[in-house]
Amino acid sequence: MINAMLNLLIGCRHRRITRPITPAHRPGTPAGETYVACLECGKQFPYDLTNMCIQVTPIPSMASGTGVARNT
C-alpha cells in the first residue's frame, strides 16, 4: 500500500531494464509479444524489434496486480 502511494508520487524512472524478451511458443500457436521489464518496479513495456525501441504504453503485469487470472 505504501509502495503504491510512493510510486504514484515519485514514480519509477525505469532506468534498469532487461534485454528484450520474446516468449517461446509452440508451432500452431500465436507468437508472444516482445517486451522489456523494469528491474525496479516490474512493469513490462512492449518492444519493437524492427525499430529497436521501447514503446511507451506499459503491459499489465503480475507485479502491478493485474494480468492473467489464476485458476483455483
C-alpha positions in Angstrom: 0.0 0.0 0.0 2.7 2.4 1.0 4.8 1.4 -2.0 1.9 2.1 -4.4 1.4 5.5 -2.9 5.1 6.4 -3.1 5.2 5.1 -6.7 2.3 7.4 -7.6 4.0 10.4 -6.0 7.6 9.8 -7.1 7.2 7.2 -9.8 9.8 4.8 -11.3 12.1 6.2 -14.0 12.6 2.7 -15.5 16.4 3.1 -15.8 17.2 -0.5 -15.2 15.5 -2.8 -17.8 16.0 -6.3 -19.1 17.1 -7.3 -22.5 14.2 -7.7 -25.0 12.3 -11.0 -24.2 10.1 -12.9 -26.7 8.3 -15.8 -25.1 8.7 -19.1 -26.8 5.6 -20.7 -28.4 4.7 -24.0 -29.9 4.0 -24.5 -33.6 0.4 -23.6 -34.5 0.0 -21.1 -31.6 0.3 -17.4 -31.9 3.8 -15.9 -31.1 4.2 -13.9 -27.9 4.8 -10.2 -27.9 8.4 -9.0 -27.4 8.8 -6.9 -24.2 11.3 -5.5 -21.7 10.7 -5.3 -18.0 11.8 -2.7 -15.4 14.1 -4.4 -12.8 13.0 -2.0 -10.1 9.2 -1.9 -10.4 8.4 -4.9 -12.6 6.4 -3.1 -15.3 6.6 -4.6 -18.7 6.8 -2.5 -21.9 6.3 -3.6 -25.5 9.5 -3.6 -27.5 9.6 -3.0 -31.3 12.2 -5.3 -32.8 12.2 -3.6 -36.2 12.9 -0.1 -34.8 14.7 -1.4 -31.7 12.9 0.9 -29.3 10.6 0.6 -26.3 7.0 1.6 -26.7 5.6 3.9 -24.1 2.4 2.1 -23.0 3.1 -0.5 -20.2 1.7 -4.0 -20.4 -0.4 -5.0 -17.4 1.8 -7.3 -15.4 1.7 -9.6 -12.4 3.8 -7.0 -10.5 1.2 -4.3 -10.8 -1.6 -6.6 -9.6 -3.2 -7.1 -12.9 -2.7 -9.7 -15.5 -3.6 -13.3 -16.1 -6.3 -14.6 -13.7 -5.3 -17.6 -11.6 -7.2 -20.9 -11.7 -8.2 -22.1 -8.3 
